[in-house]
Amino acid sequence: MLRGTIYLTNNPNIIYQADLRTTKIINMDEDGILQENKNILGGTCLLPPVEAKIAEADGNEQLYDMSYHNHLLEPYQQFFIAAIIAALYKGANLLIFFDEIGYTNTTKKFVEQMYIIYGIHIGIIGEQDPALANCYYDNKCIPIWLNLIYSAKIIDGYEFCLQYPPDAELTNPQVIKDLIEEMNPVGNTLQEKFHELDRYRKDLHLNPKVIMPISSIV
């Protein structure tokens, strides 16, 4: 479902040589290594929080992982990551710059947590280990991606239902509420409306042109 690619580098020359017609740049660096550029999006919100850095200094990897994990699930970070997922969904190629000055193992931990939470494995340019060098996605996370980009109003209800795996359950209460408000499925109760919505999204996988009966607008 995600047609774009996402890689990380600590080499500013790779950033400057990128074709900006097809590549978007995210800068996680805090030290001003990259020159100012309107095409470079600041991404320092993706760095580990202070609590994680303290845990790292104390040699407490478990606390570091937990702090970083929770940080990437915060609303602001989720909104930023939703934009990343939307770009990948639309086929963009993303290039992240991060030089680990003042950090010890953030690059690999960031890649690790993004895959654990969001099923997005960011390739690390220059790594010899293919498991680290390659960009790939875990399609079991398709519901997570769709919930995020629908909540951010990047796709509409029809596209959400069309892309949502037929064997996966709708479980996000806010997304369900928003879908019912947008698509107005027929039904006298919220439960009936939900069942009609669920039936419709499964029918879409058999016939993308199927039309869902809607409630009266009066």
Residue pairs with C-beta under 8 A, 6 or more apart in sequence:
1 89
1 137
1 139
1 142
1 145
1 163
2 85
2 88
2 89
2 120
2 137
2 145
3 88
3 89
3 90
3 91
4 87
4 88
4 89
4 90
4 91
4 92
4 93
4 94
5 88
5 93
5 94
5 123
5 135
6 84
6 88
6 93
6 94
6 95
6 96
6 120
6 122
6 123
6 135
7 94
7 95
7 96
7 122
7 123
7 124
7 125
7 135
8 95
8 96
8 97
8 98
8 107
8 110
8 111
8 122
8 123
8 124
8 125
9 15
9 95
9 96
9 97
9 98
9 124
9 125
9 126
10 97
10 98
10 99
10 100
10 107
10 126
11 125
11 126
12 33
12 34
12 97
12 99
14 95
14 125
15 25
15 34
15 40
15 95
15 97
18 25
18 95
20 39
22 92
22 93
23 92
23 93
23 94
23 95
24 39
24 41
24 87
24 92
24 93
24 94
24 95
25 37
25 39
25 40
25 41
25 94
25 95
25 96
25 97
26 40
26 41
26 42
26 43
26 46
26 84
26 94
26 95
26 96
26 97
27 34
27 40
27 41
27 42
27 43
27 44
27 96
27 97
27 98
28 43
28 44
28 46
28 47
28 96
28 97
28 98
28 110
29 44
29 97
29 98
29 99
29 101
30 44
30 47
30 102
31 99
31 101
31 102
33 97
33 99
33 101
34 40
34 97
40 97
43 80
43 96
45 76
45 77
45 80
46 72
46 77
46 80
46 81
46 110
47 103
47 106
47 110
48 56
48 64
48 67
48 68
48 71
48 103
48 106
48 109
48 110
49 67
49 68
49 71
51 63
51 67
52 63
52 64
52 67
52 68
52 71
53 103
55 61
55 63
55 64
55 67
56 64
56 104
56 105
64 109
65 109
65 113
68 109
68 110
68 113
69 113
69 116
69 117
71 77
72 78
72 81
72 113
72 114
72 117
73 117
78 148
79 152
81 114
81 118
81 148
82 148
82 149
82 151
82 152
82 154
83 152
83 154
84 94
84 120
85 118
85 120
85 145
85 148
85 149
86 149
86 152
86 154
86 155
87 94
88 94
88 120
88 137
89 145
89 149
89 154
89 155
96 122
98 106
98 107
98 110
100 106
100 107
107 124
108 124
108 132
110 122
111 121
111 122
111 124
111 132
114 120
114 121
114 122
115 121
115 122
115 138
118 141
118 144
118 145
119 137
119 138
119 139
119 140
119 141
119 144
119 145
120 137
120 138
120 141
121 134
121 135
121 136
121 137
121 138
122 135
123 132
123 133
123 134
123 135
123 136
124 132
124 133
125 133
126 133
127 133
142 163
142 164
142 165
142 168
143 164
143 165
143 168
143 171
146 155
146 160
146 163
146 164
147 172
147 175
149 155
150 156
150 157
150 160
150 175
150 178
150 179
151 172
151 174
151 175
151 178
155 163
156 182
157 178
157 179
157 182
157 183
158 183
160 175
160 179
160 201
161 179
161 183
161 197
161 200
161 201
161 204
162 201
162 204
162 205
162 208
164 170
164 201
166 201
166 202
166 205
170 176
170 179
170 194
170 197
170 198
170 201
176 194
176 197
179 197
180 190
180 193
180 194
180 197
183 197
183 200
183 212
183 214
184 193
184 214
184 215
184 217
185 193
185 194
185 196
185 197
185 200
185 212
185 213
185 214
185 215
186 192
186 193
186 196
186 212
186 213
186 214
186 215
187 193
187 194
187 195
187 196
187 215
193 215
196 212
196 213
197 212
200 210
200 212
203 210
204 210
